[in-house]
């Protein structure tokens, strides 16, 4: 048990150092499959309906194309049974298996369980949601063909939830940075610095430029305000800046920020908490 927690902590460091958003899911899903003895995992990032929505399935072994591409199988997955009723209706985000949610007999006799058995040969599904506000439930569904997931698996899932949420937020920010204009130019500008910014420092810089406080930046990235302040101190040192305003201005002059990256509030408004 301690080994898989330690691996996830090591993985969190690797994920937070990633610069490419597409590298995040393989890192997370590979570790979850190993830790939970899973055979395939469904990544739920965007809203689904039973009729539409892209289903992302990852597995270390080849999957039968008939199952992956079958519309009825994908519809069963998108229906979210029985997890949507549990996680979508209340604020209890406890990771649990489908059989634990509705009972072993009810789950095994359900059309969803039958469709998954025929398509992938799996018997049990473990729901690992990412706690968040709003009607959309996101997270991971781990499948396996052996026995049901244990209470130890549930405790593991609960302990790694904050790490998974932070990694997901990091991936979203990497995606946003990539799609914004001038990303190649910014990478070149960063490498031109005597001490280039780390990916996490770059994330903090972009959020800093929008006028957010250290507390809000921490919530966005899933880290503590104290950790944000450590990143800010490193930013100030590398940019030769004394405070938030000069850091943002120097970053703009160096080509690390585009004009559109600066928020409407302006970098000098209500900045004391982020100094």
N, C-alpha and C positions, 0 to 999 in steps of 0.2 A: 504493500500500500504506500509506504513513504516514497518508494522509487518513482511511482507514477506522478506523485505530486512534485517531486524534485525535477522530473523531466519536463513537466508543464511549466515550472518556473524558468528553467533553462530555455524552453521554447518561447516564453513570453519575451525574454531578452532578444532572442533571434528575430521574432516578429516585429518588435518595436524598432529594430535596426533595419528592417526591410525598406527599400526605396521603391519597389515595384508592387502595386496593389495585387497583381495576379499571383504573387508568391505567398500571400497570406493564407488563403484557403487551403492549399496543399499542406502547408505546415501544420495548421490546426487540425484538419481532418485526419491526417496521417497519425498524429499523436492520439486523438480521440479513438480511432479504430484500434490502435495498439492497447491503450489503457483499458478500454471497455470490451476488448475481445470481439470487436465487431467485424462484419464482413462487407458491409457497405454503409455509406452515410449519405443522407440527403441534406443539402444545405438550403435553408430557407431564409433568403435575404429580402426578397421583394414580396409584395402582397400576392396572394393566390386567390382564385375562385375555383370551384369544381370544374368550370368550363375552360379556364385559361390561366396562363402563368407558366413561366419557364421553370422546369424541375431540374435542379443540378444534382446529379448523383455521382459520388466518388467511391471507388473501390480499388483495393490493391490487386484484385483478380479480374479477369475479363468477365463482363456481364453479358447475358444473352440479349442480343439486339431486340428480339421479339418483346422482351419484358420492358426494356428501357423505352422503346418507341411505341409501345402499345398505349393508345389513347385512354382505354378504360383503366389501365394500371395507373397512368399519370393522374387521371381524374380521382381515383381513390386516394392517391398521395396528397393531391391538392385539397381534398375534402378535409384533411386534417384530423380525421377520426382516430382516437377519441380525444386528442389533445386540444383541439380548438375549443371544445366545450369547457375544458379545465382551465386552460391558460387565457383564453379569450374572454372569459366571463368574470374572472376575479383577479386579485393581485397575488395569488399563491403561485409562485414560480418554481416550486420544488421539482427538480428533475425526477421523473418516474417512468416506469415502463407502461406500455399500453395495457398489459394484463393487470397491473396494479391499479390503474385508473378505473377500469370498469369491471374487473374480475377476470380471472383466467378463462373460465368457460365462455363468458360473453365475448371476450376478445377472440378466442380461437374459433368461435362459430360465426364471427362477423364477416360480411362480404369483403371488407378491406384486408383482413388477415388472410382470407382465402386467396385473394388476388395476388398478394405479395408472396405467399407460399408458391403459387404456381409460376409466378414471374421470376423470382429470385431464389427460391428455396429457403427463405428466412421465415422464422416463426415468431420472433419477438422484436419489438421496436422500443427504443428508449428515447423519450423526449427530453431534450436539453435546451430549454428556452433561454433567450436573452431578455432579462427584465427590462421593460421600458414602458413608457406611457403611450396611450393611444390604442386603437382597435387592432392594429397590425401585430401579429405574433411572429417573431423571427427566432431563428436558432438552428439546432441540428437534430436530426432523427437518425439514431444509430440502429442498424439492423443486425441480427444474428440468428443462426439456425439452431443453436444449442439451447441450454436452459435459459430461464428468464433472468433478467438483470437483478442483481442482489441489492440489499440495503447498503453494502459497501460501495457499490457502483453509484447509488443515489448520493451518498455522502461525498464521494469523489466529484460527482457532477456539481453539487452545491458549492464545493470549495473552489472549483475552477471557473464557475460562472463569471465572477468579476474579471478574471483574466481574459476570458473569451469576449466579454463585452468591450473591454479596453482594446483588444486586438481588432475587433470589428470596427470600432470607432477610428482606429488608426488606419485601417484599410479604406474606410470611407474618405478620410482626409487625404490619403495618398491619391485616391481616384480624383478628388476635386482638384488637387494641385496639378495632376497630369492634364486634366481637361482644360484648365485655365491657360490663357495665352502665355507664350514665352517660356514654356517649361524647359526647353533645351538651353535657352539663353541663361536661365537662372542656374541650371546645373553647372554651366561653364563659369558663371560668375562666382559660384560657391567654391569651385575648385581653385579659382584664382586667389582666394583668401589665403593668408599665411597659415591659418588654422581653420579649415573648412568646417561648416556647421554639420552636426550629425542630423540624420533624418528627424529625430524627435525635436531637436532644437529648431529645425526648419518649420516643423509643425507649430511649435510654440510661437515662433516669429510671425507666421501668417495670422494666427489667432490674435496675437498681441496687436497687430496692425489694424484689426477690426474694432479695437477699442474695448476688448474684453478684459475683465480683471483676472487676477491669478486664480481666484476661487472658481470662476466660470470656466476658465481654460482647463482647470483640473477636472471639472465635471465633464467637459467635452471629450477629454482624452482618457478619462478613467484613471487619473492619478491624483495624488494629494496636492494641496496648495504648496506644501513644503517642497515637494519634488519640482513643481512648476518654478518656484523661486530659484532652485538650483540651476534649472535650465536657463532662467533669465540671467543669472549671474554669469553663466558661461557665455551667453549671447552678448552681454554687455562687454565682457572681456575681449571676445574675438572681434567684435565690431568697433572696439575702442570708444564705447559710449558710456555715459554716466547715468542715463535714465531711459525710460521708455521712449520718449519723444525723439531723443537723439539716436537711439537704436533704430527706430523705424526710418528716420531720415537717412541715416548712414546706409541702411540696407537698401533703400530706394536708390541712393546714389551709386551703390555698388552693383545694381542690377539684380538684386535678390528679390525685390518686390516690384510688381507693376503698379501703376497708379490706381488701378481698379481694386487692388488688394487692400487698400486702406479704407476702413469703414467710414460711414457717414458721421459718426460721433467725432471723429478726429482723434489722433493718438494722445492728445493732451488733456482729455476731459475725464475727470474722476479717476485718475490713474494711481492715486496713492497706494491702494492695496497691491498693485503689481510692481512696485518699485523693488 
